[in-house]
Structures are given as C-alpha cells and as structure tokens.
Amino acid sequence: MRAWYFTEMPYPHLPPLDTLSTMRVTLPSKHFDPKIGADLYNRYLDEHVIADEAGLDLMVNEHHQTATCIDTAAPLSLAILARQTKNARLCILGNPIANRGDPIRIAEDMAMIDCISRGRLEAGFVRGVPYETFAANTNPSETLERLWEGVDLCVKAWTTTDGPFNFEGKFTHRRAINLWPRPYQTPHPPVWVTGSTDIGSVRKAASKGFVFATFLQPHDKVRLLFDAYRESYRDNGQPGGGGLAFMPLLYVADNEKDAEDGARELTWYLKAKVEPQFRNPPGYAPIAANVAGLRGADVRAKTNDALRQISLEEQREQGVVIYGTPDQVAAQIRREYDRVGGFDHLLMMMQAGFLDHKRTVGNIQLFAREVYPQIRDLAGGSHRLGRQAAE
C-alpha cells in the first residue's frame, strides 16, 4: 500500500463561520489577504517537501471560488513540487477536464510535469464538484461526457508518437494534434479518476485500468463503489484494476487527547458551507440518484451536511476521520481496509483549517515513522472481490 499526503491548501482566516452563508462560489474576495495567502502558499509547499523527505507520496487538487482550497492551479503547484521533491510519486486529483476548454493543454501540462519529475507523475482527472459548474460557467448535464471524452483524448495524445492526428469528438474538434513534449513514462503516466458516485463511471474506470479514488465517504458507500470496480474486472475476465484509493481525514499523535484535538481541527473542512442553490445544479446528478437521495435515510445518502452533524466519534466509526496514537491509527486503517474489501492507496488529508505548521509536520512525521511501517504490507485491493473477501 502507498500512503499519500494531502491538504486542500485552505484559507481559514475568515469571519466567524456562523456569520457566513457560504464559503464557496459567492464569498467576496475582500476576505482574502494576499500577504496571508503568500505565507500560506509557501508554508503548504514546504509541508509537501517535508512529507517527501519523510517517505510519503504527495497529492494535490484544485478548486475555484472557494476559501476551502486556494490551490486554483494544481498543475502549477505540482510543477513546483516536481522540481523541489526527490522521491515521492506526484498525484494530481485532479485536472477538472470537464470545466476546461482544451484537453490538449492538460495533456501538455501533464507531460511536462512528468518529464521534470523524471516519471513520478500520477495523472488524475475529475468531473468537478457541482458548485464548480457556476465558477466555470459549464452545463452540468454535459460534465460527465466531457470528462470521459477529455480523458480519452489525453491518453490518445500521450500515446500517439508518429505524427499528427485528427480528433472529432462531441465537444472537442481538433486538427493536427501532435503533442510536444511526450510523457517521460511509457506509454503514459498512470491515470486516476475520482469524485463520481455514478456506478457506470466506476465500472468504466475499472475497464480502462485506471485508479479509482473516493474521498470522505462512509465505509459502506465506499464498499459499494469499490465492489462495483472489482466486479467490473471480474465481468471482463481480468485479474485486477489500476487500483483503488480511499481518503479520510487523518491525525496521529503521541497521546489520545492531542490526537482528538488535531482531528477536531481537521473537521473544519467538513463544516465548509455552500448555499443550497449551488449544491445540486439541474442535470448534474442522474434523476434516479436524486430520487434515491430524497427517499433514503441510510448512510449511503449522507453528504458533508449530514456528516458534520454527527459527533467526532461517529465520524471515526464511519471511517471519515481516523485519529489516535500510532497503534490506534494503524488498527483503524486495517479496519477500514477490511470493511471496504481492500484498497491500494491511502490518501490522507492531514492538514485543514487552522491546523498549524508544527502540528501538521508532527502529524506527517509520526505517521511516516510509526504508522506507515504497520500498514505498508497490506495487499492491493483492486483485484479482490469485496463481497467474497468479507465472507
């Protein structure tokens, strides 16, 4: 198993949250102090370098018009880390290809980063969360199709090395595509996709050999998605997929009180507000999914809104937050591994909100030193049929 350090690079220096109706889309930029922002950017990049030195892999993402994530150009931050780090695999989760006008620019950016890092890139793609359709001015009903057309075009651009080709898709029409540079890795960097609860997309990711990742979801929902991925490979007579990735909030400390205090700091992320009109734009989710969400009261229908209403201990029980001493954290990771039928990558949001530099570094280094050796030997979960493994 590989373990990945992650932060959304938040800007927490806001008015009291109970005085705000939203932290996303329409929050005025007057609340952003560029001097504080400059310090945060440099601090966050430094912490990624420290995680590399500790032996962890690194993940970045991007969001737009939100205080929860000031990394608005993940290819830019990843390019910096490609030069500053030495050993870590570098994952971008991801390129919001459905909200970008030119997939070929993304293919070029990823190829350049792969060359700078000498083949350490993991190229992730995302559909984009619902509220970002407003920031990008995109049609939410098209974003899923745009995601898959864009991914296919990037892969074709990376792997076509004998001269120009035409591409006539539903959304992209390009003549004479001839990618320079081409990626360092052959035939192309590993591809990841995430953010979708659409079972069809999960199966498609498996059929293409891509890594599928899920973030901050209750364990039985993760199991549902991971089983669909594994079953797709069984149905196609193949032994395993590109991989499965699971992400909780995670804080480890030398004693239980400090661990709980750190975990409470991380749950700042779960309290992020967005006004209701931005949460589910028409056409983004399938009709059946909306109907199920209205009818269902079980944990699979839980959103961040529901999760933030339950206690920290309940969040830990659901596998959304993992915290404790090193042995306790290792045991919780193994429990989640067994609950969901296994996974290949542990993505860890180890910094959020006001969690300061000292405690963030302590979290990174203690995990790398005392937890990682206890879980590193867990076998990959992409090939395991979850329901059979649980019997």
WOFENDA-V38798 format. One record per backbone hydrogen bond with DSSP energy under -0.5 kcal/mol. NH is the residue of the N-H (numbers start at 1). CO is the residue of the C=O. If there is no record, write none. Layout:
BEGIN
nh | co
NH | CO
NH | CO
END
This chain:
BEGIN
nh | co
2 | 344
4 | 346
5 | 57
6 | 348
7 | 59
8 | 351
11 | 67
12 | 10
14 | 12
19 | 16
20 | 17
23 | 273
25 | 65
26 | 24
31 | 28
32 | 29
33 | 31
34 | 32
37 | 33
38 | 34
39 | 35
40 | 36
41 | 37
42 | 38
43 | 39
44 | 40
45 | 41
46 | 42
47 | 43
48 | 44
49 | 45
50 | 46
51 | 47
52 | 48
53 | 49
54 | 50
55 | 51
55 | 52
56 | 51
57 | 3
58 | 89
59 | 5
60 | 91
63 | 71
67 | 23
69 | 66
70 | 9
71 | 8
72 | 70
76 | 73
77 | 73
78 | 74
79 | 75
80 | 76
81 | 77
82 | 78
83 | 79
83 | 80
84 | 80
85 | 81
90 | 120
91 | 58
91 | 89
92 | 122
93 | 60
93 | 91
95 | 124
96 | 94
97 | 95
98 | 126
99 | 96
100 | 97
105 | 102
106 | 102
107 | 103
108 | 104
109 | 105
110 | 106
111 | 107
112 | 108
113 | 109
114 | 110
115 | 111
116 | 112
117 | 113
118 | 115
119 | 114
122 | 90
123 | 190
124 | 92
124 | 122
125 | 192
126 | 95
127 | 194
132 | 129
133 | 130
134 | 131
135 | 131
136 | 132
137 | 133
138 | 133
140 | 138
142 | 139
143 | 139
143 | 140
146 | 142
147 | 143
148 | 144
149 | 145
150 | 146
151 | 147
152 | 148
153 | 149
154 | 150
155 | 151
156 | 152
157 | 153
158 | 154
159 | 155
160 | 156
161 | 159
165 | 177
167 | 174
169 | 167
169 | 172
174 | 167
177 | 165
178 | 176
190 | 121
192 | 123
193 | 211
194 | 125
195 | 213
199 | 197
201 | 198
202 | 198
203 | 199
204 | 200
205 | 201
206 | 202
207 | 203
208 | 204
209 | 206
210 | 205
211 | 191
212 | 243
213 | 193
214 | 245
216 | 247
219 | 318
221 | 218
222 | 218
223 | 219
224 | 220
225 | 221
226 | 222
227 | 223
228 | 224
229 | 225
230 | 226
231 | 227
232 | 228
233 | 229
234 | 230
235 | 231
236 | 232
237 | 234
238 | 233
242 | 210
243 | 210
245 | 212
246 | 345
247 | 214
248 | 347
249 | 320
250 | 349
251 | 322
253 | 324
259 | 255
260 | 256
261 | 257
262 | 258
263 | 259
264 | 260
265 | 261
266 | 262
267 | 263
268 | 265
269 | 266
271 | 267
271 | 268
272 | 269
278 | 275
279 | 276
280 | 276
284 | 281
290 | 286
291 | 287
292 | 288
293 | 289
294 | 290
295 | 291
296 | 292
301 | 298
302 | 299
307 | 303
308 | 304
309 | 306
310 | 307
315 | 311
316 | 312
317 | 313
318 | 314
319 | 316
320 | 315
321 | 315
322 | 249
324 | 251
329 | 325
330 | 326
331 | 327
332 | 328
333 | 329
334 | 330
335 | 331
336 | 332
337 | 333
338 | 334
339 | 335
340 | 336
341 | 338
342 | 337
344 | 244
345 | 244
346 | 2
347 | 246
347 | 345
348 | 4
349 | 248
349 | 347
350 | 6
350 | 348
351 | 6
355 | 352
360 | 356
361 | 357
362 | 358
363 | 359
364 | 360
365 | 361
366 | 362
367 | 363
368 | 364
369 | 365
370 | 366
371 | 366
371 | 367
372 | 367
374 | 371
375 | 371
375 | 372
376 | 372
378 | 375
384 | 381
386 | 384
389 | 385
390 | 386
391 | 387
391 | 388
END
